Amino acid sequence: MYISGPSRAQAACEVPAALVSGIGLVVIQAVCATMTTRPVARGEPIELNLDDMTVDQGLKLIEDERVRPLLTYLSSGVFENKTNLTFMKAYSVVVQFGDQQQHSLKLYAYYKKVIVEYCDEGLASVSGIYGGELIAKLADNWEKQTILTFWMQRVFQYLDRFFTKNTVEYPELFTIALRLFKEKVYEMVKDRMVAAIIDVINKERDGHDVSQDTLRQLIELLCTVGDMQPKIVKQKDGTTERLMWVCSSRDIYKAEFESKLMNSTAEYYKKKVTGWMAECSCPLFLQEVERRLQDEDGRLSRYLDRSSGEPLREVCQRELILNTAKQLVEMDSGCQHMFVNSKHDDLTLMYRLFRREPTMLPYMTGVMEPYIETRCTKIVEDQENIDNPPQYIEQVLELKKELDEMVSRCFENDSSFQKARNRGFQNVLNKDTRCAKYLALYADLQLKKGLKGRNEDETQGLVNSVVALFAHLKDKDIFLDYYKRSLSKRLLNKLSISTDAEEAFISKLKVEIGQQAIQKLQSMFTDMTLSDQFQREYNEQSHRGSPGGVCHEVRVLQTNAWPEKADEANIVPCEEMVQCIKGFEAFYESKHSGRKLRWIYNMGQVEVAALCFERKYIFVMSAYQCLALMLFNKRKSITFKEIAEATKVPAEECRRHLLSMTVSKHRLLKHNGDDKKIDDGTQLEVNDAFVNERVKVTISLIKEKEKATEAAVAVAEAPVERKHVVDAAIVRVMKARKKLDHNSLLEEVFRQCTLFKPQPSQIKVQIEHLIDREFLKRDAEKRNIYIYLP
């Protein structure tokens, strides 16, 4: 019989080397044997008489033409009879007899026989050897077993089409070959092999050079040997081809190797940790831990199976981090030392390692929080800082900036470290209201003159830092009260250095505490804008904004938006002021009928031209001082009591304003009594000898002596304001919920009071007041439940 090419044998042997999807691919480092050098040309006849051939003769042909040369190649590296003609003959024999059951059995049995004999030979070659020699020999045997299995299956693959298909008794060729290897070789050497592999891995951990290719081949053996449906395919690797086992099971690898490797790894690092703890400082220990963890990750990429990644990391991190974290943090060179000495690189390394086990991070934050408290306390309790509010706030801001940078650089803005930083600040800054007051004063100082010469980025940075510190304050309402007072003075006296900075600050506050909290601040800006518009229209009147020849400027303020209140005393303005007042009131009533203007004289500022001295002067003074000074146009000498009665200015305020004009710096008035004291009968008159090098002279007010500071007043007023806020929050909650228990009501009130944190006792008192006022009542059966009364 003659077979002319291309034959069905040729067509059948052209099996595509497609990758089979599965759990993983095991690459065997076995270079495919070059089985052909001269291909048979298409149509070239192959002399092979199959009609008269028996199955035994066919098997003899397969053995002589294909199997024996293959075994010779595996043992010597030399392949005889290099032509694909031998493959085609052998495959044709299998096709000829593979359709008949009894002949298929003989072919299948021969296939198994060749595999078994080679397995027995391989087992004999590793008898009595251990350690590195054993795994080197096993790796070589596994590589050759792969080559043998691949090419034997190529010859007998026709059996997989019909004979082994859909039968349990006769597994597919790849499967039976792997089972025979497992039974004949693996089961006999597995204990020695696993022990040797683990021993070699530990040697590598100690710094010895080992053959990673050998380890990789044996790990692949362990991953493959238990698979139920393995396959071998060719894979191109550059200019060479490699054989690759395709498998989906890791049962044997997990059960018989990985578990032992994990136990060995745990014991190995337990011993190492004991030595390192005795010999190394905390930073050196951390460096060694990081290096070891990187080495273990490298083993996963070089030869261990990827499925071992999570178990291996868990074991290593347990021994190197979980079991050592607390001791590391508490070492003399540990976390506290790093914070105190700004060892940011060491802190970064510790965080990077501890982050692998997030439950260890509290050890670091537990040190960081009291460290921040200590540094912050040192600033806020320094008497020099207490006496100097700007310095106090600047040092707190510098500390916050430093810690913010540390949290960002060392801890990647981890939320747990941000919370620890915030708690550290808040525990110290909220012990009293000083920081809230000082921060408002600092903001006022910056917005008046501190921002001068700064560019937009620097201004924005300062605004951001102040608002960021404001966010830590519990008494936000006190800050807002101070800020509102200082903002009022800046706006009315035109002291703001930058309107953009003022608006940016308000915008940041709005983001932090909401629209409702800063509504009055925005109303103040609105009033200033409307007042400018009024003033322009007023100046367009027939008197050009100067009735009686006195040029004046008026600011119209909403009663509830501004901290300034109208004078309770009925101040008597001078004639010139009366004309100005009447002129503006007439104009305003023409715009807004029904509205009443109340004048705040104590906030006014006046420029008075003096013609009674050797040269003309212009005095810049308060409205109260102007009222007193204008009386001297009619009389040369006037007593203090007469001035107070004529102007109706409160006695203490009148005395302070008059004393400001009698001090040596600006002795505009003189009197017959003590320079620092004015009584009811003290006679005052103009100092004719007054001289000043400037034409325009500002008469500054002296400080109040026996009056609570503005700060104390603000603190005293805060609780009153808070009562109303708590009342409103309770009513809002109960109106929505109708019925609520005490603890739930407390939680809701805490949530709604964003500008301060009320005490539970304070909330309880306000609840009782609301019950008395019949907004609420208690449940008849359960006294801790409240019911809203519509």
C-alpha positions in Angstrom: 0.0 0.0 0.0 1.3 3.4 -0.9 0.3 6.6 0.9 0.9 9.8 -1.0 1.2 13.1 0.9 -0.3 15.0 2.3 -1.7 12.0 4.1 -4.4 11.9 6.8 -1.5 11.1 9.2 0.1 14.3 8.3 -3.1 16.2 8.7 -3.8 14.6 12.0 -0.4 15.3 13.4 -0.8 19.0 12.7 -2.3 19.7 16.2 -2.5 23.4 17.0 -0.5 24.4 20.1 -3.4 26.4 21.5 -3.4 27.3 25.1 -6.1 25.7 27.2 -7.8 28.0 29.7 -7.9 26.9 33.3 -6.9 27.9 36.8 -3.3 28.2 35.8 -0.7 27.3 33.2 2.4 25.3 34.3 5.3 26.0 32.0 7.7 23.1 31.8 11.2 24.2 30.9 11.6 21.4 28.4 12.9 22.3 25.0 11.0 20.4 22.4 13.1 17.8 20.7 13.8 18.5 17.1 12.1 15.5 15.5 12.5 16.4 11.9 15.1 17.9 9.6 14.0 17.0 6.1 10.2 17.1 5.6 8.5 14.9 3.1 7.4 16.8 0.1 3.8 17.1 -0.8 2.8 14.2 -3.0 6.0 12.2 -2.3 5.0 8.5 -1.9 5.7 6.7 1.4 6.2 2.9 1.0 4.2 1.2 3.8 2.2 -2.0 3.3 -0.5 -1.9 6.0 -2.8 -4.4 4.6 -0.5 -7.4 5.3 0.7 -6.0 8.6 -0.4 -7.4 12.0 -0.8 -5.3 15.0 2.3 -6.7 16.6 4.3 -5.9 13.5 2.9 -2.4 13.6 4.0 -2.0 17.2 7.4 -3.3 16.3 7.6 -0.7 13.6 6.6 2.1 16.0 9.2 1.0 18.5 12.0 0.8 16.0 11.1 3.9 14.0 9.9 6.2 16.7 10.1 5.1 20.4 13.6 3.7 20.6 15.1 6.8 18.8 13.2 9.0 21.2 14.4 7.1 24.3 18.0 7.3 22.9 17.6 11.1 22.6 16.4 11.4 26.2 19.4 9.5 27.5 22.1 10.8 25.2 20.8 14.0 23.7 21.3 12.6 20.1 18.3 11.9 17.9 18.8 9.2 15.2 16.8 9.0 12.0 15.9 12.7 11.9 12.9 12.7 9.5 9.2 13.1 9.9 8.8 10.0 7.6 9.2 7.9 10.7 6.5 9.8 12.5 4.1 9.4 9.6 4.7 5.7 9.4 4.2 5.3 13.1 1.0 7.4 13.1 -0.3 5.5 10.1 0.0 2.2 12.0 -2.0 3.7 14.9 -4.7 4.9 12.5 -4.8 1.5 10.8 -5.4 -0.5 13.9 -7.0 2.2 16.2 -10.5 1.6 14.9 -10.6 -2.0 16.2 -11.2 -2.5 19.9 -8.9 -5.5 20.5 -6.1 -3.8 18.5 -6.7 -0.4 20.3 -6.2 -2.3 23.6 -2.8 -3.5 22.5 -1.8 0.0 21.3 -3.0 1.6 24.6 -1.2 -1.1 26.6 2.0 -0.5 24.7 1.7 3.2 25.3 1.4 2.6 29.0 4.3 0.1 29.0 6.7 2.7 27.5 5.7 5.3 30.1 5.9 2.8 33.0 9.3 1.6 32.0 10.6 5.1 31.7 9.1 5.9 35.1 10.8 2.9 36.7 14.1 3.9 35.2 13.7 7.4 36.6 12.8 6.1 40.0 15.9 4.0 40.0 18.0 7.0 39.2 17.0 8.8 42.4 17.2 5.9 44.7 19.2 6.6 47.9 19.9 10.3 47.2 18.6 13.4 49.1 18.7 17.1 49.3 20.0 19.2 46.4 21.2 16.2 44.4 17.7 14.6 44.6 15.8 17.6 43.4 18.3 18.2 40.6 17.8 14.7 39.3 14.0 14.8 39.8 13.8 18.1 37.8 15.8 16.5 35.0 13.6 13.4 35.0 10.4 15.5 35.0 11.6 17.5 32.0 12.4 14.3 30.1 9.1 12.7 31.2 7.3 15.7 29.7 9.1 15.4 26.4 8.4 11.6 26.2 4.7 12.0 27.1 4.3 14.8 24.5 5.8 12.9 21.6 4.2 9.6 22.5 0.8 11.2 22.6 1.4 12.7 19.2 2.0 9.2 17.8 -0.9 7.6 19.6 -3.3 10.6 19.6 -5.7 8.7 17.3 -6.7 6.7 20.3 -8.0 9.8 22.0 -10.5 10.3 19.2 -12.4 7.1 19.7 -10.9 4.6 22.1 -10.5 6.8 25.2 -13.4 9.1 24.5 -16.3 9.0 26.9 -14.8 6.1 29.0 -13.6 6.0 32.6 -11.7 2.7 32.3 -9.2 4.0 29.8 -8.2 7.7 30.5 -6.9 9.9 27.8 -3.2 9.6 26.9 -1.9 12.6 28.8 -4.0 11.7 31.8 -2.8 8.1 32.1 0.8 9.1 31.5 0.6 11.6 34.4 -1.1 9.1 36.6 1.6 6.5 36.0 4.3 9.0 36.8 2.4 9.9 40.0 2.1 6.3 41.0 5.5 5.0 40.0 7.7 8.0 40.8 6.0 10.8 42.8 4.4 8.7 45.5 7.8 7.0 46.1 9.8 10.2 46.5 7.4 12.9 47.5 8.4 13.1 51.2 12.1 13.3 50.3 11.4 15.8 47.5 9.2 18.1 49.6 11.7 18.1 52.4 14.6 18.8 50.0 12.7 21.7 48.3 11.9 23.4 51.6 15.5 22.9 52.8 16.8 24.5 49.6 14.3 27.4 49.9 15.6 28.1 53.5 19.1 28.0 52.2 18.2 30.6 49.7 16.7 32.7 52.5 20.0 32.5 54.3 21.8 33.9 51.2 23.0 30.8 49.4 22.9 30.5 45.7 20.4 27.8 44.5 19.1 26.7 41.1 15.8 28.5 40.7 15.1 26.7 37.4 15.3 23.4 39.3 12.9 24.7 42.0 10.5 26.1 39.4 10.4 22.7 37.5 9.6 20.8 40.7 6.9 23.3 41.8 5.4 22.8 38.4 5.5 19.1 38.9 3.7 19.5 42.2 1.0 21.7 40.6 0.5 19.2 37.7 0.8 15.8 39.1 -2.6 15.7 40.7 -4.6 17.1 37.7 -7.4 15.0 36.2 -7.4 16.4 32.7 -3.8 17.7 31.9 -2.5 18.6 28.5 0.9 19.5 27.0 1.1 22.2 24.4 4.0 23.9 22.6 4.8 27.5 23.4 7.2 29.7 21.5 9.8 31.4 23.7 11.8 33.7 21.4 13.5 31.5 18.9 12.9 28.2 20.8 9.8 26.2 21.5 9.0 24.9 25.0 6.5 22.4 26.2 3.9 23.6 28.6 1.6 21.6 30.9 -1.9 23.0 31.0 -3.7 22.1 34.2 -6.4 23.4 36.5 -5.9 21.6 39.8 -3.6 22.5 42.7 -4.8 19.9 45.2 -1.6 18.0 45.7 0.5 21.2 45.6 -1.7 22.7 48.4 -2.0 19.6 50.5 1.4 18.0 50.3 3.7 21.0 49.8 2.2 24.4 50.5 1.1 23.5 54.0 4.5 22.2 54.9 6.2 25.2 53.4 4.0 27.5 55.4 4.9 25.7 58.7 8.6 25.7 57.8 8.4 29.4 56.9 6.8 30.3 60.3 9.4 28.4 62.2 12.2 29.9 60.2 11.1 33.5 60.8 10.3 32.9 64.5 14.0 32.0 65.0 15.1 35.0 62.9 12.9 37.5 64.8 14.3 36.4 68.1 17.8 37.2 66.9 16.9 40.4 65.3 15.1 41.7 68.4 18.2 41.1 70.4 20.7 42.6 67.9 18.9 45.3 65.9 17.4 48.7 66.6 13.8 49.4 65.5 14.8 51.0 62.1 17.2 48.2 61.3 14.6 45.6 62.2 12.1 47.3 59.9 14.6 47.4 57.1 15.3 43.7 57.4 11.6 42.9 57.5 11.0 44.8 54.3 13.8 43.1 52.6 12.6 39.7 53.7 9.0 40.4 52.5 10.4 41.6 49.1 12.4 38.4 48.9 9.3 36.3 49.5 7.4 38.3 46.8 10.3 37.6 44.5 10.0 33.8 45.2 6.4 34.0 44.1 7.4 35.5 40.8 10.4 33.2 40.2 9.3 29.7 41.1 6.5 29.4 43.7 3.0 29.0 42.4 0.9 32.3 42.4 -1.8 30.6 44.4 0.6 30.5 47.4 0.8 34.3 47.4 -1.8 35.0 50.0 -0.9 32.1 52.4 2.8 33.0 52.2 2.2 36.7 52.9 -0.1 35.8 55.7 2.5 33.7 57.4 5.4 36.1 56.9 3.4 39.1 58.0 2.1 37.2 61.1 5.7 36.4 62.2 7.4 39.6 61.1 4.7 42.2 61.8 1.7 41.0 63.8 3.8 39.3 66.5 6.4 42.1 66.7 4.5 45.3 66.1 3.8 46.2 69.7 7.3 45.4 70.8 8.8 47.4 67.9 6.7 50.5 68.7 7.7 50.4 72.4 11.4 50.1 71.8 13.7 52.9 72.8 14.4 53.5 69.1 10.7 52.9 68.3 7.8 55.0 67.3 8.1 57.7 70.0 11.8 58.2 69.2 10.9 58.6 65.5 8.2 61.2 66.2 10.3 63.2 68.6 13.4 63.2 66.3 11.5 63.7 63.1 12.6 60.3 61.6 10.2 60.6 58.8 11.9 57.9 56.6 11.7 55.4 59.5 8.0 56.4 60.2 7.3 55.9 56.5 8.8 52.4 56.5 7.0 51.4 59.7 3.7 52.6 58.2 4.4 50.8 54.9 4.9 47.6 56.8 2.1 48.0 59.3 -0.3 48.8 56.6 -0.1 45.2 55.5 -1.8 44.4 58.7 -4.2 47.3 59.3 -5.0 46.2 62.9 -1.4 47.2 63.8 -1.8 50.8 62.8 -3.4 51.7 66.2 -0.1 51.1 67.8 1.4 53.9 65.8 -1.6 56.3 66.2 -1.7 55.5 69.9 1.8 57.0 70.1 1.2 59.8 67.6 -1.9 61.3 69.4 -0.2 61.9 72.8 2.9 63.2 71.0 0.8 65.8 69.3 -0.9 66.7 72.5 2.4 67.2 74.2 3.7 69.5 71.5 0.5 71.4 71.3 0.2 71.8 75.1 3.8 73.2 75.2 2.6 76.0 72.9 -0.8 76.8 74.4 0.5 76.8 78.0 3.5 79.0 77.3 2.8 82.3 79.1 4.7 84.3 76.5 2.3 82.9 73.8 -0.7 83.5 76.0 0.2 87.1 76.3 0.8 87.4 72.5 -2.3 86.0 70.6 -0.7 86.4 67.1 2.4 84.4 68.2 0.2 81.9 69.9 -1.8 81.2 66.7 1.3 81.3 64.4 3.0 78.6 66.5 -0.1 76.4 66.4 -0.4 76.9 62.7 3.3 76.0 62.2 2.8 72.9 64.2 -0.3 72.0 62.3 1.5 72.5 59.0 4.4 70.3 60.1 2.0 67.6 61.2 -0.1 67.8 58.1 3.0 67.4 56.0 4.1 64.4 58.1 0.7 62.7 57.8 0.8 63.3 54.0 4.4 62.3 53.5 4.8 59.4 56.0 1.3 58.0 56.2 -0.2 58.9 52.7 -3.0 60.8 54.4 -4.4 57.6 55.9 -7.7 58.3 57.6 -6.7 56.7 60.9 -3.7 59.1 61.2 -5.7 62.1 60.1 -8.2 61.3 62.9 -5.3 60.8 65.4 -3.9 64.2 64.4 -7.3 65.8 64.7 -7.9 64.3 68.2 -4.5 65.4 69.4 -5.2 69.0 68.4 -8.8 69.0 69.6 -8.0 67.5 73.0 -5.7 70.4 73.8 -7.2 73.4 71.9 -10.7 72.8 73.2 -9.8 72.7 76.9 -10.9 76.4 76.9 -12.1 79.0 74.5 -8.7 80.8 74.2 -7.8 79.3 70.8 -11.2 80.3 69.3 -10.7 83.9 70.5 -7.1 84.1 69.5 -7.8 82.7 66.1 -10.4 85.3 65.4 -8.0 88.0 66.6 -5.2 86.6 64.3 -7.6 86.5 61.3 -8.5 90.1 62.0 -4.8 91.1 62.2 -4.0 89.3 58.9 -6.9 90.8 57.1 -6.0 94.3 58.3 -2.3 94.3 57.5 -0.8 90.8 57.6 -1.7 90.1 54.0 0.0 93.2 52.7 2.6 92.3 50.0 1.5 88.7 49.7 0.5 87.2 46.3 -2.7 85.4 45.6 -1.3 81.9 46.3 0.1 83.0 49.7 -3.1 84.7 50.6 -5.1 81.6 49.7 -2.7 79.4 51.7 -3.1 81.6 54.8 -6.9 81.6 54.5 -6.9 77.8 54.1 -4.6 77.3 57.1 -6.8 79.5 59.4 -10.0 77.7 58.3 -8.3 74.3 58.7 -7.5 75.2 62.3 -11.0 76.6 62.8 -12.3 73.1 61.8 -10.7 71.6 64.9 -12.5 74.0 67.3 -15.4 72.9 69.4 -16.4 76.5 70.2 -17.0 77.7 66.7 -19.7 80.0 67.8 -17.3 82.0 69.9 -14.9 82.3 67.0 -17.7 83.6 64.8 -18.8 86.1 67.4 -15.3 87.5 67.6 -14.8 87.4 63.9 -18.1 89.2 63.4 -17.1 92.0 65.7 -13.7 92.5 64.1 -15.2 92.2 60.6 -17.6 95.0 61.5 -14.8 97.3 62.5 -12.8 96.4 59.3 -15.8 97.2 57.1 -17.0 100.3 58.8 -13.5 101.8 59.2 -12.3 100.6 55.8 -9.4 98.7 57.3 -9.5 95.5 55.2 -6.4 95.1 53.1 -8.1 92.9 50.5 -11.8 92.4 49.7 -11.0 89.2 47.8 -9.3 87.8 50.9 -12.4 88.7 53.0 -14.7 87.0 50.5 -12.4 84.0 50.2 -12.4 83.6 54.0 -16.2 83.7 54.1 -16.5 81.2 51.3 -14.2 78.8 53.2 -16.2 79.2 56.4 -19.4 78.5 54.4 -18.0 75.2 53.2 -16.9 74.3 56.7 -20.0 75.2 58.7 -22.8 75.9 56.2 -24.8 78.8 54.8 -26.9 79.5 57.8 -24.0 80.0 60.2 -22.4 82.7 58.0 -25.6 84.3 56.8 -25.1 87.4 59.0 -21.5 87.8 57.8 -22.7 87.8 54.2 -25.4 90.3 55.2 -22.7 92.6 56.4 -21.1 92.7 53.0 -24.4 93.2 51.4 -25.1 96.2 53.6 -21.8 97.7 52.7 -22.5 97.3 49.0 -26.0 98.8 49.4 -24.6 101.7 51.5 -22.1 102.5 48.8 -25.0 102.7 46.3 -27.0 104.9 48.7 -24.0 107.2 49.1 -23.6 107.6 45.4 -27.3 108.5 45.0 -27.1 110.8 48.1 -24.2 112.6 46.6 -26.2 113.3 43.5 -28.7 115.4 45.5 -28.8 119.2 45.2 -26.5 119.6 48.2 -24.0 117.1 46.7 -24.0 115.1 49.9 -23.0 118.1 52.0 -26.0 119.7 53.7 -24.8 122.7 55.6 -21.4 122.5 54.0 -20.5 119.3 56.0 -19.4 116.4 53.8 -20.5 113.1 55.4 -20.7 109.4 54.6 -23.4 107.1 56.1 -23.5 103.3 56.4 -27.0 101.7 56.7 -26.8 98.5 58.7 -29.4 95.8 59.3 -30.3 95.7 63.0 -29.8 91.9 63.5 -26.8 91.4 61.2 -24.3 93.6 62.9 -22.9 93.4 66.4 -23.2 97.1 66.9 -26.3 98.3 68.6 -27.8 101.8 68.6 -26.9 104.0 71.6 -29.4 103.6 74.4 -28.7 107.1 75.7 -30.3 109.9 73.7 -27.1 111.5 72.4 -27.4 115.2 71.6 -25.6 115.8 68.3 -24.1 119.3 67.5 -25.9 121.6 65.0 -23.7 120.6 62.1 -24.4 116.9 62.7 -28.2 117.6 63.0 -28.2 119.1 59.5 -26.4 116.1 58.1 -28.8 113.7 59.9 -31.9 115.5 58.7 -30.6 115.6 55.1 -29.8 111.8 55.0 -33.1 110.8 56.8 -35.1 112.8 54.2 -33.3 111.1 51.4 -33.6 107.6 52.9 -37.4 108.0 53.6 -37.9 108.9 50.0 -36.4 105.5 49.1 -37.8 103.4 51.9 -41.0 104.7 53.5 -41.8 103.3 56.9 -38.3 102.4 57.9 -36.7 104.1 60.9 -33.0 104.9 61.2 -31.3 104.7 64.6 -27.9 106.4 64.7 -24.8 104.7 66.3 -22.6 107.7 67.3 -20.0 105.7 69.1 -19.0 104.0 65.9 -18.7 107.3 64.0 -15.5 109.0 63.0 -15.1 112.8 62.4 -12.6 115.1 60.8 -12.7 118.5 62.5 -10.8 121.5 61.2 -9.3 123.7 63.9 -8.6 127.4 63.2 -7.8 128.5 66.7 -4.1 127.7 66.7 -1.1 129.2 65.0 -1.6 126.9 62.0 -4.6 125.0 60.7 -5.0 121.5 61.9 -7.4 118.7 60.9 -8.2 116.4 63.8 -9.4 112.8 63.2 -11.4 111.8 66.2 -14.5 109.9 67.4 -17.9 111.3 67.2 -18.1 111.6 71.0 -14.9 113.7 71.1 -16.2 115.9 68.3 -19.4 116.6 70.3 -17.4 117.6 73.3 -14.9 119.7 71.3 -17.7 121.6 69.4 -18.9 123.0 72.8 -15.7 125.0 73.0 -16.9 127.1 70.1 -19.4 128.7 72.5 -17.5 128.7 75.8 -13.8 128.9 76.6 -14.0 126.8 79.7 -16.4 124.0 80.5 -16.7 121.5 83.4 -16.8 117.8 82.8 -20.3 117.5 84.2 -21.5 120.2 81.8 -20.0 118.4 78.8 -21.7 115.1 79.8 -25.1 116.8 80.4 -24.9 118.7 77.1 -24.0 115.7 75.0 -25.8 113.0 77.0 -22.8 110.7 76.5 -22.6 108.2 79.3 -20.2 109.5 82.0 -17.6 106.8 81.8 -17.4 107.0 78.0 -17.3 110.8 78.1 -14.5 110.7 80.7 -12.4 108.3 78.5 -12.9 110.3 75.4 -12.0 113.6 77.1 -8.9 112.0 78.8 -7.7 110.9 75.3 -7.5 114.6 74.4 -5.6 115.6 77.5 -2.7 113.1 77.3 0.8 114.5 76.7 1.0 113.0 73.1 -2.1 115.0 71.9 -2.8 117.6 74.6 -5.6 119.2 72.8 -7.3 120.1 76.0 -6.0 121.1 79.4 -7.6 121.0 82.8 -6.9 122.1 86.4 -6.9 118.7 88.0 -4.8 115.5 88.0 -3.6 114.6 84.5 -5.0 111.1 84.7 -8.3 111.9 86.4 -11.3 114.0 85.6 -14.0 114.7 88.1 -17.4 116.3 87.7 -16.0 119.7 88.6 -12.9 119.5 86.5 -12.6 122.6 84.3 -11.4 121.9 80.7 -10.3 124.4 78.1 -8.6 124.4 74.7 -4.8 124.2 74.9 -3.7 127.3 73.0 -0.1 126.1 72.9 -1.0 122.9 71.0 1.7 122.2 68.3 2.1 119.2 66.1 4.4 118.6 63.1 1.5 117.1 61.1 -1.4 119.0 59.7 -3.7 115.9 60.0 -3.6 114.6 63.6 -5.4 111.4 64.7 -6.6 111.5 68.3 -6.4 107.9 69.6 -8.6 106.7 72.4 -7.0 105.4 75.6 -7.9 101.9 76.7 -10.7 101.2 79.1 -9.4 100.7 82.6 -12.1 99.0 84.7 -14.1 97.2 82.2 -14.2 93.5 81.3 -12.3 92.8 78.1 -14.2 92.3 74.9 -13.1 88.7 75.1 -14.7 88.1 78.4 -17.9 89.7 77.2 -18.1 87.4 74.3 -17.5 84.3 76.4 -20.2 85.5 78.8 -22.7 86.0 76.0 -22.0 82.6 74.3 -24.0 80.4 76.8 -27.1 82.6 76.3 -26.8 82.3 72.5 -26.3 78.5 73.0 -29.5 78.1 75.0 -31.5 79.3 72.0 -29.7 77.1 69.6 -30.3 74.0 71.8 -33.9 74.9 72.2 -34.4 75.3 68.5 -32.6 72.0 67.8 -34.8 70.1 70.3 -38.0 71.5 68.9 -36.9 70.8 65.3 -36.2 67.2 66.1 -39.3 66.6 68.2 -41.5 68.3 65.6 -40.2 65.9 62.9 -40.2 62.7 65.1 -43.2 63.4 67.3 -42.1 60.9 69.9 -38.5 60.1 71.0 -36.6 58.6 73.9 -34.0 60.7 75.8 -30.8 59.2 74.4 -32.0 59.4 70.8 -32.9 63.0 71.3 -29.5 63.7 72.7 -27.8 62.2 69.7 -30.0 64.2 67.3 -29.2 67.4 69.1 -25.5 66.7 69.1 -25.7 66.2 65.4 -27.5 69.4 64.7 -25.4 71.6 67.0 -22.5 72.1 64.6 -21.0 75.3 66.0 -20.5 74.0 69.5 -20.8 70.8 71.5 -23.5 71.1 74.1 -23.2 69.2 77.4 -25.8 66.5 78.1 -26.7 68.4 81.3 -27.3 71.6 79.3 -29.6 69.7 76.9 -31.5 68.2 79.8 -32.1 71.6 81.4 -33.4 73.0 78.1 -35.7 70.0 77.7 -37.2 70.7 81.2 -37.7 74.3 80.2 -39.5 73.3 77.0 -41.7 70.9 79.1 -42.6 73.8 81.4 -43.4 76.0 78.3 -45.6 73.1 77.0 -43.6 72.4 73.8 -43.0 68.8 75.1 -44.4 66.4 77.6 -43.3 63.1 79.1 -44.9 59.8 78.3 -47.2 58.8 81.0 -45.7 55.2 81.3 -42.1 55.7 80.3 -40.7 58.9 81.7 -37.6 58.9 79.5 -39.8 59.3 76.3 -40.8 62.8 75.2 -43.9 63.7 73.1 -44.1 66.8 71.0 -47.1 69.1 71.7 -48.3 70.8 68.5 
